[in-house]
């Protein structure tokens, strides 16, 4: 079983049985986008309380299937469980920053998931399009530190040569797991 499937099964188990079965059927026939929409709709409809780490995992899964942007507003409306979490989704789209020190004025870092312990941020790295907007899909994912916003890791590591690799679920998942590892090594508090 792939790790993505294991994550999916844990998430869909949060739903009542009928909704879980419907979303599971969509996933099993290759309709991951519909399955993710059903998951988030079910969480909202039934007011299922989810932790911030769970919210972030759903967002990572949605990113891998190109559904993050469509699902995030509803995902953010899902009730929280009130428990402490090492990570949280960054809500404000206005928190866009230029890529520090990477030498490319065309690259823009968009904060995505923040570590509450160390202050690190997992950001999506987008290209600035000729018309001024950002590329629809991330070119890569980066972890930055709060002091000066220095990029400490980029996923995939060879992003300059393989921009298309970032579109896979693996790059987003690997970057998220790396942020969690950094979080786990950090003392509580900043």
N, C-alpha and C positions, 0 to 999 in steps of 0.2 A: 504494500500500500504506500502510495506517495505521501509525503508530508502534507502537501496541499489537501489531499483527500482526508487525512486524519484531522486537520484543522477544520475542514468543512463539516465533518461529522460531529465534532465537538460543538460547533456553532449552531448547526441545525437542530441539535438536541435541546437547545434552549426553547424551541417552539413547542406549542401543543402538538399532539400526535398527528392530527389531520394536516396541519400546515407543514409540519416537518416532512411528512410523507410526500406532499405535493412538491415542495422545494427539492427534496431528495430525488424525486423522479426527474425533474428538470435537469438536475446536475448529472444524473446517470445517463441521460440521452444526449449530453453535450450542450445543453442550454444553460451554461453557467451564468450568463448575464441575467436571464429570467430567474434562475434560482437565487441569485444574490438579491434581486429586487423583492422576491417573495420573502426571503429571510428578513430583510429590513422592514418590509410592510408588516410581517407577522409580529416582529418585536414591538413595533409601534402600536398596532391594533390591540395587542394583548398587554401593552404596557409592561413588557418584560424588563426588569431592571438588569442592566449590564454594567460591568466594570469598565474603567477607562482602557485597560489593557485589551479587553474583548472588543471594545469599540475600535481601537487601533488595529487589531488583527483583522476585523471585518474590512476596514479601510484598505489595508495592505492587499487582502484578497481581491477587493473590488478594483484596486489599481492594476493588478495583474491581468484583469479581464476588461480593462478600459471603462469601468463603470464607477470609479471613485468620484468623479465630478458630479455625476447624476445622483449618486446615492448619499453623498456627504450631508446635504441639508437635512434629510430625513434621519440619517444615522445620528446626527447631533441632537435631534429631538427625542431620541430614545431615552427613557429615564435611566439615570445612573444608579448604582447600588450604594453610593456613599462611602465605599471602602477606599482606603488609600491605594494609589497605584503609582508605579514608577514612571509611567508614560501617559500622555494625553494628546489628543488631536489638537492641532493649532487651528483655532476657529477663524481668525481674522485674515481674510484674503488680502488685506492691505499690508500685511507683514512681509511684503516682497522686498528682497534685498539683492543688490548686484553681487555677482560672484566675487568674493574678495581674493585678490592676489593670484587669480588664475590666468590673467593676461588676456582675457577675452571680454570685451565690453558687450558682446552680444549674448553672453550667458547670464541668466538670471536664476537666482536661488529662491525657491518658494518654500518657506517653512511648512512642514507637514506634521511631524510627530515630535513632541518635546519630551525630554527626560526631566522629571521633576527632581531627581537627586543631584545630577551633575550639571544640569543646565544645557547639555548637548541637545542638538536638534537634528533630526533627519529631515533633509530638504530634498525637493525635486528640482533638478537642474534642467531648465528649459532654454531653448534658443529664442532670441528676440527676432521675430519675423520682420520682413521689410516694411510691413504696414504698421508696425509698432506693437502688435499683440504678441503673446507668447505662443510657442509651439503647443499643439494640443497634447502631445505625449512628451513625457520627460525624456531627456537625452541620457541622463544618468541620475543616480541618487547619491547624496553626500551627507556625511555627518560633520557638523560644525560645532565648535566650542563657543561658549558665550563671550569670552574675552576676545574681542576683535573679530569674531565670526570666522576664525581660521578653519579651513577645510582640513579635516584630519584623515578622512577616508572617502574614497569614491567607489561606487559600484555601478557597473562592472569596473574593475581596476583599469582596464584598457579602454575606457569610455571614449577617448579621443579617436581611437581607431575603429570602434565598434558601437557607434551611437545606437544602432538598431537593437543591440542586445538589451538595452534598458527596458525595452517594451515587454520583455518576458516577465512572467510572474516571479521567476527565480531571482532576478536582480532586486526587485522590491522586497521580496521575502528575506533575502540574504542581508540587505541593508538594515531591515527592521531587526533581525536577530542580532546583528552586530551592535545596534543601538542598545538593545536589551542587555547584551553582554557588558557594554560600557557602563550601563546603569547599575548592573549587579555588582560591579567592582567599585562603584563610587559610594562614599559614606552618605548616610541620610543627610539631606540638606545640602546646600550649595557651599 
